[in-house]
Amino acid sequence: MNDSKDVPAENNSEEVDRRGFFSKIFMFVGLIGGYGAFGLTALRYLYPAKAAPKSWMFVSDLPSFNKGKSISYKSPSGQKITITRMSDEGKVEDFIALSSVCPHLGCQVHWEANNDRFFCPCHNGVFDAVGKPKEGPPAEANQELPKYKLMVEKNLLFIEVNEALI
């Protein structure tokens, strides 16, 4: 006599074997992926990234950049920079380029020509004309504004910044 209950029992054990096989495969793939991600993260800290390549970028022509004025500049990699003209001699020393991001909490600083200072409105942080902290939380933590190199060539102003991120 052929009992119909026997046939599903055989298929059922085949199905259990197949399910066990695939669950082991998925577990193996998951372990490899997890340990691989951990290993790559660990390698990243053991071998730090190289410094980003830098290049000279055009900012302005000297005649259109008046003494006491500042301009906001955003580099190709997204760095926010304030460039200020301090004097009218036509030399690179006339200018200063500082990060316009306050090192305290990342707020936007701006140049106040009448007070001869950079000011951060978030917590009344004050920096002198060369980016040294004078008041507020940046002064308490001795946090300066990062500086950028400038170059004057043929009556044009250039800044050295990190190239665009790809």
DRENVO-488481 format. One line per 5 residues: number of its first residue (from 1); their letters; for each residue x, y, z of C-alpha. Coordinates in nm, 4 decimals, m for minus. Example, Ala and Ser with C-alpha at 12.3 -4.5 7.8 and 13.67 -1.06 7.14 Angstrom:
2
1) AS) 1.2300 m0.4500 0.7800 ~ 1.3670 m0.1060 0.7140
# end
This chain:
166
1) MNDSK) 0.0000 0.0000 0.0000 ~ 0.1285 0.3373 m0.0879 ~ 0.0668 0.5879 0.1885 ~ 0.0614 0.9481 0.0709 ~ 0.2122 1.0593 0.4022
6) DVPAE) 0.5470 0.8935 0.3167 ~ 0.6151 1.1062 0.0118 ~ 0.5983 1.4434 0.1906 ~ 0.8181 1.3040 0.4678 ~ 1.0979 1.2320 0.2191
11) NNSEE) 1.0622 1.5761 0.0585 ~ 1.0519 1.7270 0.4035 ~ 1.3918 1.5820 0.5038 ~ 1.5390 1.7008 0.1734 ~ 1.3991 2.0461 0.2450
16) VDRRG) 1.5522 2.0451 0.5948 ~ 1.8924 1.9457 0.4525 ~ 1.8698 2.2205 0.1915 ~ 1.7616 2.4776 0.4539 ~ 2.0509 2.3766 0.6799
21) FFSKI) 2.2948 2.4055 0.3917 ~ 2.1765 2.7550 0.2934 ~ 2.1666 2.8762 0.6534 ~ 2.5316 2.7681 0.6932 ~ 2.6249 2.9471 0.3692
26) FMFVG) 2.4502 3.2682 0.4814 ~ 2.6133 3.2468 0.8232 ~ 2.9553 3.2013 0.6617 ~ 2.9009 3.4970 0.4258 ~ 2.7844 3.7130 0.7182
31) LIGGY) 3.0891 3.6232 0.9283 ~ 3.3274 3.6944 0.6403 ~ 3.1549 4.0291 0.5737 ~ 3.1603 4.1297 0.9417 ~ 3.5218 4.0337 1.0031
36) GAFGL) 3.6222 4.1848 0.6695 ~ 3.4627 4.5197 0.7580 ~ 3.6307 4.5115 1.0989 ~ 3.9670 4.4316 0.9381 ~ 3.9365 4.7166 0.6873
41) TALRY) 3.8474 4.9614 0.9644 ~ 4.1457 4.8460 1.1708 ~ 4.3775 4.8830 0.8692 ~ 4.2485 5.2345 0.8137 ~ 4.3737 5.3341 1.1589
46) LYPAK) 4.7017 5.1497 1.1246 ~ 4.7789 5.3121 0.7887 ~ 4.6394 5.6680 0.7939 ~ 4.5350 5.8389 0.4734 ~ 4.7784 6.0530 0.2795
51) AAPKS) 4.7432 6.4289 0.2891 ~ 4.5091 6.5590 0.0242 ~ 4.6854 6.7062 m0.2790 ~ 4.6975 7.0866 m0.2840 ~ 4.6853 7.3318 m0.5681
56) WMFVS) 4.6851 7.7081 m0.6228 ~ 4.3448 7.8572 m0.7025 ~ 4.2626 8.2066 m0.8307 ~ 4.0884 8.4341 m0.5789 ~ 4.0810 8.7903 m0.7108
61) DLPSF) 4.2674 9.0607 m0.8962 ~ 4.4339 9.3099 m0.6590 ~ 4.2716 9.6329 m0.7864 ~ 3.9181 9.5053 m0.7133 ~ 4.0066 9.3916 m0.3592
66) NKGKS) 4.0127 9.7047 m0.1399 ~ 4.1916 9.7476 0.1929 ~ 3.9799 9.6482 0.4944 ~ 3.7504 9.4303 0.2864 ~ 3.7133 9.0573 0.3132
71) ISYKS) 3.5681 8.7959 0.0848 ~ 3.4287 8.4533 0.1546 ~ 3.5930 8.1797 m0.0473 ~ 3.4864 7.8175 m0.0777 ~ 3.7528 7.5793 m0.2019
76) PSGQK) 3.6778 7.2939 m0.4435 ~ 3.6878 7.0514 m0.1487 ~ 3.4349 7.2592 0.0471 ~ 3.6635 7.4463 0.2884 ~ 3.5160 7.7815 0.3936
81) ITITR) 3.7789 8.0554 0.4032 ~ 3.7748 8.4286 0.4760 ~ 4.0379 8.6305 0.2901 ~ 4.1001 8.9830 0.4205 ~ 4.3098 9.2655 0.2795
86) MSDEG) 4.4952 9.4477 0.5591 ~ 4.6974 9.7037 0.3557 ~ 4.7409 9.8412 0.0023 ~ 5.1057 9.7736 m0.0795 ~ 5.0332 9.5098 m0.3435
91) KVEDF) 5.2278 9.2326 m0.1699 ~ 5.1173 8.8953 m0.0351 ~ 5.1702 9.0272 0.3199 ~ 4.8731 9.2618 0.2613 ~ 4.6386 8.9640 0.2820
96) IALSS) 4.5466 8.6955 0.5305 ~ 4.3442 8.3825 0.4608 ~ 4.1875 8.2101 0.7596 ~ 3.9326 7.9373 0.7994 ~ 3.5928 8.0959 0.8467
101) VCPHL) 3.4852 7.8070 1.0679 ~ 3.5289 7.8679 1.4405 ~ 3.7329 7.5883 1.6014 ~ 3.5089 7.5965 1.9095 ~ 3.1789 7.4691 1.7643
106) GCQVH) 3.2101 7.5184 1.3889 ~ 3.0104 7.8407 1.3577 ~ 3.0790 8.0902 1.0782 ~ 3.3186 8.3736 1.1743 ~ 3.3285 8.7057 0.9911
111) WEANN) 3.5665 8.9996 0.9660 ~ 3.4725 9.3220 1.1446 ~ 3.6923 9.5904 0.9863 ~ 3.5789 9.8618 1.2299 ~ 3.6946 9.6475 1.5271
116) DRFFC) 3.9935 9.4960 1.3441 ~ 3.8909 9.1428 1.4421 ~ 3.7229 8.8206 1.3383 ~ 3.4049 8.7540 1.5332 ~ 3.2090 8.4339 1.5997
121) PCHNG) 2.8476 8.5180 1.6907 ~ 2.7675 8.1780 1.8469 ~ 2.9474 8.2365 2.1785 ~ 3.1062 8.5794 2.1254 ~ 3.4393 8.4328 2.0203
126) VFDAV) 3.6913 8.6944 1.9134 ~ 4.0070 8.6470 1.7059 ~ 4.2622 8.9151 1.6194 ~ 4.3583 9.0087 1.2644 ~ 4.5967 8.7101 1.2336
131) GKPKE) 4.3560 8.4504 1.3787 ~ 4.4811 8.4366 1.7390 ~ 4.2031 8.3902 1.9977 ~ 4.1327 8.6933 2.2184 ~ 3.7955 8.6379 2.3889
136) GPPAE) 3.5291 8.3769 2.4501 ~ 3.5562 7.9970 2.4408 ~ 3.8275 7.9929 2.1686 ~ 4.0529 8.2063 2.3928 ~ 3.9884 7.9811 2.6926
141) ANQEL) 4.0878 7.6756 2.4862 ~ 4.3635 7.8605 2.2931 ~ 4.2074 7.7639 1.9575 ~ 4.3390 7.9633 1.6596 ~ 4.1773 7.9967 1.3196
146) PKYKL) 4.3697 7.7774 1.0705 ~ 4.5677 7.9769 0.8101 ~ 4.6042 7.9232 0.4362 ~ 4.8971 8.0177 0.2112 ~ 4.8502 8.2986 m0.0379
151) MVEKN) 5.0488 8.4089 m0.3429 ~ 5.0469 8.7305 m0.5474 ~ 5.1531 8.6984 m0.9084 ~ 5.1017 8.9493 m1.1909 ~ 4.8599 9.1552 m0.9802
156) LLFIE) 4.6456 8.8453 m0.9075 ~ 4.5804 8.6752 m0.5742 ~ 4.5951 8.2945 m0.5418 ~ 4.5315 8.0609 m0.2486 ~ 4.6707 7.7122 m0.1839
161) VNEAL) 4.3874 7.4733 m0.0943 ~ 4.3071 7.1031 m0.0997 ~ 4.1865 6.9790 m0.4344 ~ 3.8290 6.8644 m0.4834 ~ 3.7317 6.5332 m0.3280
166) I) 3.6349 6.2680 m0.5780
# end
